Amino acid sequence: MVTHSGPAHYLRSIRVDPILEPSGYPFDLPVVHSLLRAGDMPLAPGASFLVGENGSGKSTLIEAIAVAAGLNPEGGSQNYRFATRSTESVLGEHLVLRWGVTKPRNRFFLRAESFYNMATETERLGPEQIATVGGRSLHHRSHGESFVDLMRHRFLPGGLYLMDEPEAALSPRGCMTVLARISELVERGCQFLVATHSPILLALPGATIYRIDEDGSIDTVGFDEAPPVRLTREFLARPHHYLRYLLDRE
């Protein structure tokens, strides 16, 4: 039974172990250099979002945090130990997590890229595991529906939940549903860390938005300053202006 409510702060900060001085990918990513220089990246309670351009390292960072937290790099809880193809970076082995006094009762990594593999593993684990995601195979629902149902049935109060680009499977309405579910769970003692490009998810009240810049620096920005919000808003306000530039073949 969860005895507290409101945003949780299980995971307080992360840092890359500087003693090992590793080289090559992913340690040549600017964001990893930035973390090495900073020494420590504090994480806010409740819901936090990582935003940045493709290749900025936000998904690599989320994956590394999941691995360091004892989760399967392809997704799932601590009980998932399958490997379809080992493509994860070794960053998680060199990441140090600082925990608060209270540990989460549940942990789960929802990764859009390998969700199919996780759904297959859920089936393989049998009826008891299928029951935890609503009693029906995740393969028997659409991609977006299975995301939402997983969050409804498997994401429980008192948990730490890591998500990598969940909007990949979601319609705008689906993003709104997920936003509402995250908000509900934050108020029931959960902490979320989400890599996203979705302006809708970033609108979550009270969320902290961490922007990863091209040079790898990480800073906190408001909703209006977040690149997915700003660029989407500008495009929708003047689509013809952007289309003339994007589609000009001369």
C-alpha positions, -999 to 999 in steps of 0.1 A, spaced: 0 0 0 13 34 -10 13 57 21 21 90 4 7 110 -24 21 137 -47 52 138 -68 79 113 -58 116 119 -59 131 84 -60 159 92 -84 177 124 -73 205 127 -98 228 110 -123 264 112 -132 289 95 -155 318 79 -136 348 101 -144 374 76 -131 370 53 -160 377 79 -187 361 58 -215 364 68 -251 344 61 -283 306 58 -287 286 68 -267 312 87 -247 320 109 -277 284 123 -276 284 160 -266 258 153 -239 280 127 -222 309 152 -223 286 177 -207 277 153 -179 313 145 -173 321 182 -170 291 189 -147 298 159 -125 262 156 -115 228 162 -131 200 167 -106 166 153 -115 134 169 -104 106 151 -86 74 141 -104 75 142 -142 106 153 -161 110 154 -199 142 153 -220 140 172 -253 165 176 -281 171 171 -318 176 136 -333 211 125 -324 213 147 -293 216 116 -270 183 118 -251 173 83 -260 208 70 -252 206 87 -219 172 73 -210 183 38 -220 214 41 -198 194 53 -168 171 22 -173 200 -1 -174 216 15 -144 183 11 -126 182 -26 -132 158 -26 -162 160 -44 -195 174 -22 -222 147 -34 -247 120 -25 -222 99 -40 -194 103 -43 -156 131 -59 -136 117 -93 -145 123 -89 -182 157 -103 -192 152 -110 -229 175 -98 -257 164 -97 -293 195 -80 -305 221 -63 -282 223 -28 -296 224 -8 -263 253 14 -255 276 7 -225 268 40 -210 245 24 -184 275 5 -170 292 38 -163 262 57 -150 259 63 -113 224 69 -99 217 87 -66 186 75 -50 165 91 -23 156 75 10 125 58 -4 129 34 -33 101 29 -59 79 -1 -55 76 -6 -92 100 2 -121 93 0 -158 110 11 -191 86 17 -220 106 20 -252 87 27 -284 115 13 -306 115 -22 -292 79 -24 -279 70 -52 -302 98 -73 -287 86 -65 -252 51 -75 -261 63 -108 -275 83 -115 -243 51 -107 -222 33 -134 -241 62 -159 -236 61 -153 -198 26 -166 -198 -9 -158 -184 2 -143 -152 23 -117 -169 -4 -110 -195 -28 -104 -167 -6 -75 -155 -11 -57 -188 -49 -60 -188 -54 -97 -195 -51 -96 -233 -20 -98 -254 -5 -65 -263 -2 -78 -299 -40 -80 -301 -44 -43 -298 -31 -15 -320 3 0 -312 -12 31 -296 -39 12 -277 -14 -12 -263 7 17 -250 -23 33 -233 -35 0 -218 0 -9 -205 1 24 -187 -34 19 -173 -28 -16 -160 10 -19 -154 20 16 -143 10 16 -106 12 41 -78 46 44 -61 66 37 -93 95 49 -113 87 50 -150 111 57 -179 97 63 -213 115 68 -247 94 87 -273 60 72 -264 44 95 -289 58 74 -317 27 51 -313 1 77 -303 -24 100 -321 -28 135 -307 -58 122 -287 -36 93 -275 -10 118 -263 -36 136 -243 -47 103 -227 -11 95 -218 -6 131 -204 -37 126 -182 -24 92 -170 10 106 -161 -6 134 -142 -27 110 -122 2 88 -114 25 117 -104 -2 126 -78 -1 90 -66 36 89 -57 53 83 -90 83 97 -108 86 98 -146 115 105 -169 105 108 -205 124 115 -238 99 131 -262 93 153 -292 56 158 -283 44 193 -276 13 178 -261 31 157 -235 53 187 -226 22 206 -216 19 185 -185 14 210 -156 43 210 -131 66 190 -153 103 199 -156 117 201 -192 154 195 -197 167 207 -231 198 191 -246 215 216 -269 237 208 -299 268 213 -278 255 188 -253 247 213 -225 216 205 -205 194 233 -192 159 237 -178 134 255 -201 98 265 -199 70 250 -220 71 279 -245 109 277 -249 110 240 -255 121 234 -291 92 210 -301 67 235 -288 83 265 -304 89 249 -338 55 233 -340 38 265 -331 58 284 -358 51 259 -384 13 258 -378 12 296 -378 29 298 -412 30 264 -429 33 279 -464 64 299 -454 81 267 -442 68 246 -472 82 271 -497 116 267 -480 115 229 -475 101 221 -510 121 246 -530 141 224 -554 158 251 -574 
